Amino acid sequence: MKNRCSPESLLSIIIGMSKEQKECVRSMGFGALLKMKITDIPLKLGFYVPQKFDSERMVIDIEGKELKVTTESVHDMWGIPIGGTKLTQLDQWPKDDTSYDEWKQ
């Protein structure tokens, strides 16, 4: 299974953030992600969960027991904010804006 960003890569990014960058993440409501300590996901689990996920009913069926996937359960597990500004409502950055490059540094 391939993914775009492994947990280990994300953890190394978090560890390398400056105090200002971490404060920016917190101010956007994603501070709980800064506490992540996961470095890998067992391969079998990475295949098992998607195979057991029913996207129409929004449940993960685990040996006949259903785990409901809701906005609240994702928030409780990952600390991701509920609601807020939709990405489609944000202004696009001008192409000559250097904020992203500055943030990466």
N, C-alpha and C positions, 0 to 999 in steps of 0.2 A: 504494500500500500504506500503510495506516495502522497506527500502533503506539501504545502507551500512553506510552512514554518513549523519546525519541530518544537516540542516543549523546551528542549535544551537550548535551542536558538533564542526562543523568547525569554527564557530565564537569563541568558547571558546579556541580552539587551537590557533587561530590567536592572541587573547588577551594575551595568555600565552607565546607567543614567545619572546625570547630575542631580543635586537637590532641587534645582529649579525645574528640571524636566519632570521629576517625580511629583512636584507640587502642581505642575500643569496637568498631569494625568489625574491627580486627586481632584483638582478643581472641575474637571469634566465629569466626575462621578465614577471613575474607573480605578479608584485607589485600592480596592480589594484585589485587583489583578497584580498589584505590586508585591503582594504577599505570597504569590505563587512560588512553590518550591518543586514542582513536577519537572523531572528531567527527561522522562520517556513514558510511553504508553505501550504496555505489552501488546505484541502483534496480534495475538488471538483476540484480545479485547477490542482492538481497533477494527477488526472485522466483525466480531460478534454483535456489538451494539448497533451498527448500521443495518445489519441483517435482521435484527429483532425490532427495528423501529418501524412503526406504522404511521406514515405521514398524514394519512387521512384522518385517523383518530387521535393522532399526537400522543402515542403511548409507546413505551418499550416493553415488550412482552418477555418476561424473564421466567421461564419454566412455569407458564400458566398464570403468573401474577403480573399485573400491569402497573407500570410506573408511568404516571401521567406527566407529560412534558408541557409545562405552562410557562408563561412569562414570569410568574412568581417563583417557580421551581428553578428556573435558570438564574434568576436574580439571587435566590437563596444560595445556590451552589457556587456561582462564579462572581457574585457581587456586581454584575452588570446592571446599570441603571434601568429602571422601568420608565418608559415615556421620554419626554424631553423633545429636543429638536430633531426632526427628520432630516436625514442626510440630503434628501432632495430639496430641502428648504434652505440649505446653506448657500451663501454666495460662493462662487468659484474664485479661487485665487488667481490674480493676474499672473501671466507667464513670467514676468520679470521680477516677481516677488522672491526674495532670497530667504524667507523665514524658514522654509524646510531645510535648506542647506545649513543654516545657522543652528537649527534644532539638532540636526544630525551630529554637529560638532560638539 
